[in-house]
């Protein structure tokens, strides 16, 4: 009986190893392609999603911007109102301070009359109207005032209840000078308001 020779498989191992490696490479390449496709699809999906989200959010963003602008306008309006209120409060306090000063120093009315007389252009005949409580003070002071200022030929002092204490109306044939405290405060108030408005306009020319 012939001896059966053992079959040698030396060539199978390299071939099998090569096939296995090739298979692994193909699987890896396929996996890489799949990952690339998946990543591209994901990116496209994200881009599309972002576009859709932007389109959906855009109106809301517009409304938020409009709301922010309205809030800013309201804030500016409130600031202006607070500023105006502060001006009014300041003048209300000024009125109280003046009233207190006149109570403590009634003779201040003489300075008011002096200032009004200095503004006169026509001085031939002058009538000074004051509150009844100020009559004696002003009447006693007039001779000295006339002597100091000069040019006044005749000056008469009369009472007028509509004139608040501490103020005066000075009349001549040429017209009247309002030296009442109310008028002085009103003029000062208007001057302050004009100054505030000028400052606002300088900051924002769109303010009417």
Helices and strands as residue ranges (DSSP letters): H 10-104, H 108-118, E 125-130, G 132-134, H 135-149, E 154-159, E 169-172, E 175-178, H 181-203
